Amino acid sequence: MFKILFFGDIVGSFGRKTVIDALPNLKDEYAPDFIIANVENLAHGRGISPKTLMELDAAGVDAYTSGNHVWENPNGVGCFNDAQWKERLVRPANVDPALAGRGVTIVEKNGVRIAIINLLGQLFMKAAMSSPFLALDRIIAENPADIRFVDIHAEATSEKEALGHYADGRVTAVFGTHTHVPTADAKILPGGTAYVTDVGRNGGHDSVVGFEKQAAVKRFLDPTGKAYDPTEAGPSELNAMLVSVDEKTGLALTLDRIRRIS
């Protein structure tokens, strides 16, 4: 049995602190073999940076997924080609191929080959240039692996659920990110694929999707207002999923939600 711990969108420095502070106890309690985190909001809520990725590396995170905001910090774009991360960091596969990064990578740990796949939904998402369903077919055909982990970064619940059923029995897990609110539908589908519509955010609990709540409200009242900043104080929330996998079949055995508010 091989256990994967996955953290949903980590929002800003408060989100990084939430995950880093919790990881020692989570490792002791769950003994994961491999740790993945979504980092598209890692650096002050917008993209990544070498410094923020190094913080998670030091805490023991093995690999990183992202999403449509990952290119918003110019200081982080080079991470996709940096030897320290290029084999462990992915962006959505079905975007403009000229954008930095790759949509799938294979990482080996403890003799197990884990394919990490990032996809972007097409509904209400401007950056998606092709179907995540067809992109997944191509990736599966071209990337043999023992375990296939999919982060579907999408707005629409229907699209995420449909992709989960489309992938059922062909991948280990389909975990949704992007909306930053944990959903109550974690399950193992009939074919053996672990699924959840959204893992949820790591960062501010008293917030709007991890960002400062009053600024978010003001932006809805005045759409011309500036982008708002992540919440950096108050109660925090941690949202992650733990999936246990049969390495021989690549299918899920158990699935547990981890949610902590402090």
N, C-alpha and C positions, 0 to 999 in steps of 0.2 A: 504494500500500500504506500502510495506517494501522496503527500499532503501539500496543497498549494494554498497560501494565504494571499488574498487580494484586497488591497485598499482602494476604495472609490476615490473620486476626485479630491486631491489634497489642495486646499485653498490657502495660499499665502503662508506667512511665517507662523501664524497661529495653527494652521493645519499641519505644518511640518513638525512643530513642537508637540502637537497632540499625538501624532504617529510615533515620533522618535521616543517620547516619554513612555508610551504604552508598549513598545516593541519588546523590551526585556521580559516583561510579565507574559506577554502573548506567546513569546517563544517558549517560556517555561511551561505554560499551560497547554499549548496546542502542539508544540514541537513540529512546526512546518518544515518541509524539505525545501520549499522554494517560495520566495516572497516577491510579489509583483505589486506595483502601485501606479495609479493613473496620475500623471504629473502635468497635465496641460495648464493648470492654474497654480503651479508650484511657486513661481517667483512673483510675489505680490499680486497674485490672482491672474497673471497674464504671462503665459509661456514658462520657459525654464531658463536656468542659468547654470554655469559650471558650479558655482558655490552651492546652490540649493541641491543639485544632484549629488554633490560630494557629501552633503549632510546626510542624505538618505543612504548613500553607499556605506558610510561609516556606521549607520544604524543596522545594516544587514540586509537592505533591500537588494534583490538579485536582478530585477529587470523592470522596465518602465513602458507603460502605454501612454497615449495622449489623446489629442482630439483637435477640433477646429481652431482652438486658440493658441496652439503650441508655438506658432511662429511669431507671436505678437511681441516677444521680447527679443530684439535683435542680438543681444548678448548671448542668447541661448541657441541660436540657429546652428552655430558651429559645433554644438555637442553631437549633432547627428553624424558628423564625420570624424569626431574625436575618437582616437583609439580606445580611450577609457570607457566610452559608452556606445559606440556605433553598433556593436554586436548585441547590445542589451536594451536598446531604446527604439521604439517604433512609433510611427505616426499612421493615420488612417491610410489604408492601401488604395482606396478608390477616390483619390484626389488628383490634382494636376501632377503628373509624374515629374515635372520640372521642379517641384517643391523639394526642399531638403528632406532627407530621411528615407526610410523604407517602411513598408506596410506589414512585413512579417520578418521574423528572425527566429532562428533555432538555437537554443541554449542547452547545453548538456550539463546535467548535475547528477551526481551519484549514479552515473551510467544511464540516465534517462534523458531522452531527447525531447525537449519541450518546445513546440512551435508556438510563438506568441504572435497573435494576429490582431490587428487593429482595423476596424471598419467604421465608416461614417454613414449615418442615415441620410437618405435623400429628402425625406419629408421635412420641410421648414429649415433645411440646412443648405446654405448657399455653396459651401465649399465642395460638396460631393459632386463629382463629375461623372460617375458611373454607378451602376447598381451594386450595393454591398452583397447581394445574393450571388450575382455572377462572379464578383471578385472572390468570394469565398470558395466557389467551385474551382476557380483557377488555382487559388492558393493551396487547397487540399490536394489537387492533382500534382502540383509541382513541388510540394514540400513534405516528403515522408517524415513522420515523427511518431514517437510513442504517445505523446500527449499533445492535444491541440487546444489551446486556450484562446478564446475570442473575447475581446472588449468591443462591444458595439456602442459607439458614441453617437447617440441619437436623441432627437426631441420627442418623437411620436412613440407612444406605448405600443400601438398596433404594429408598427414596423419592427420594433424590438421583439415582440412576441412571435410575429411571423417568421423572423429570422431564426429564433430559437427552434421553432418546429421544423423549419427548413433544414437546419443543421443537425437535428436530433439523430443520434446514433453515429454521426460522422465526426463530431468533435467532443472534447471532454466537457467544456463549459462555454456558455454564452452569457456573459455578465454585462449588463447595461450601465453606462455612465452618462454624464453630461447634465442631467436635470438636477443633480445634487440632493435629491430628496429620496430617502430609502423607501422601497416598496415592499409590500407584505406578501409577495408571491414567489418567494424562493422555493424551488422544487427541483426534483429530478424528473425529467420528461420520460415518456414511455421507452424511448430508445436508449436511455442511459446518459443523456446530456444534462448537466446541471445548468439551471437557468434562474436568473432574477432580472426583472425589468430595470431596476436601478439600485446600485449598491449604496448610494448616498455619499455625502460629503464628509471630509475630515477638516474640522475647523470650527468656526463660530456656530454655536447652537442658537443664541438669541440674535438672529440675523435673517437676511433674505438670501437664501442659497449660499451662505457663507460670507456674504458681503454686508457692509454697514447698512442697517435697516432703514434709518431715516433718509439717507442719501438715495437708497433704492426707491423708497416711497416718493421722494421729491422728483425723481426722474420720470416716474409714471405720470405725475402731475404736470411736469414740464419736460417734454421729450427732448428739448434742446440742451438739457443739462449735461454736465460732463460725466464720464464714466466714474463709477463709485469704487471705493477701496474695500479690501477684505476686512472683516471684523478681526480685531487683534486683542480683544480682552473679553472678560465675562466667562460664562460657562462654555465648554467646548463639547463637541460630539465626535465620536470615532465610529466609522462604519466600514466594515470589512466582511468578506465571505471566506469561509474555509471549506475547501472541497477535498475529499479523499478520493484517490483515483486508483483503479486497478491498472497497473502498468502494462499488463499483458493485453488488455482490451482497449485501453485508453478511455474507458468510460467511468463515470462517477459512481462511487459507492455510497458516500454520505455528503450532506451539504448542511452547513451551519452558518447562520447569520451572527455576526459579532457587532453589537451596538452598545456603546458606552457613552454616558453623558456625565460630565464632571465640571 
